[in-house]
Amino acid sequence: MGNQYKSEYEEDLSIDKDALDKELVTYSEVFMKWSEYLAEAMAERDDKRSEIEIKKAQLDKEIRVAPKDFGLEKVTESAISNVITENEKIQELNKEYAEFVKRVNILSAARDAMNHKRRMLEKVVELFLAGYWSDPKLRKESKNELDMKMRRRRKI
């Protein structure tokens, strides 16, 4: 479940320093997309949790009505709980629930990473404004000195 987002996540998390205007304009959309993915995953997880609780309640009722059908001679809360825990359908639902929890955790981390991207964008913009990627500029005197050295080397 987590790998289905991997390439999209990696693409959205990357920063194209040569297109900072696009990165800054689209950032809020990207952040919102990951927030929506997370909200959907949380709703699915909560639905699965409800499904488990309903199935447990149904099983509890069935066990109390016909305990011998479940191999119980004596009906106790502990015995009922054990039968419910051992039920294959409950175990299957719990595995599915664990996958939904994992998906929520991955998407939560992705949304947090997109929040970190905002800070990274701010830093990249600061570097850009400071001229980090600009061509080096030489003072006129330094340029003249360099030109003279180059001419001397050519003569040799």
Secondary structure in CASP SS format (residue, H / E / C, confidence):
PFRMAT SS
TARGET T0000
AUTHOR 0000-0000-0000
METHOD secondary structure of the structure
MODEL  1
M C 1.00
G H 1.00
N H 1.00
Q H 1.00
Y H 1.00
K H 1.00
S H 1.00
E H 1.00
Y H 1.00
E H 1.00
E H 1.00
D H 1.00
L H 1.00
S C 1.00
I C 1.00
D C 1.00
K H 1.00
D H 1.00
A H 1.00
L H 1.00
D H 1.00
K H 1.00
E H 1.00
L H 1.00
V H 1.00
T H 1.00
Y H 1.00
S H 1.00
E H 1.00
V H 1.00
F H 1.00
M H 1.00
K H 1.00
W H 1.00
S H 1.00
E H 1.00
Y H 1.00
L H 1.00
A H 1.00
E H 1.00
A H 1.00
M H 1.00
A H 1.00
E H 1.00
R H 1.00
D H 1.00
D H 1.00
K H 1.00
R H 1.00
S H 1.00
E H 1.00
I H 1.00
E H 1.00
I H 1.00
K H 1.00
K H 1.00
A H 1.00
Q H 1.00
L H 1.00
D H 1.00
K H 1.00
E H 1.00
I H 1.00
R H 1.00
V H 1.00
A C 1.00
P H 1.00
K H 1.00
D H 1.00
F H 1.00
G C 1.00
L C 1.00
E C 1.00
K C 1.00
V C 1.00
T C 1.00
E H 1.00
S H 1.00
A H 1.00
I H 1.00
S H 1.00
N H 1.00
V H 1.00
I H 1.00
T H 1.00
E H 1.00
N C 1.00
E H 1.00
K H 1.00
I H 1.00
Q H 1.00
E H 1.00
L H 1.00
N H 1.00
K H 1.00
E H 1.00
Y H 1.00
A H 1.00
E H 1.00
F H 1.00
V H 1.00
K H 1.00
R H 1.00
V H 1.00
N H 1.00
I H 1.00
L H 1.00
S H 1.00
A H 1.00
A H 1.00
R H 1.00
D H 1.00
A H 1.00
M H 1.00
N H 1.00
H H 1.00
K H 1.00
R H 1.00
R H 1.00
M H 1.00
L H 1.00
E H 1.00
K H 1.00
V H 1.00
V H 1.00
E H 1.00
L H 1.00
F H 1.00
L H 1.00
A C 1.00
G C 1.00
Y C 1.00
W C 1.00
S C 1.00
D C 1.00
P C 1.00
K C 1.00
L C 1.00
R C 1.00
K H 1.00
E H 1.00
S H 1.00
K H 1.00
N H 1.00
E H 1.00
L H 1.00
D H 1.00
M H 1.00
K H 1.00
M H 1.00
R H 1.00
R H 1.00
R H 1.00
R H 1.00
K H 1.00
I C 1.00
END
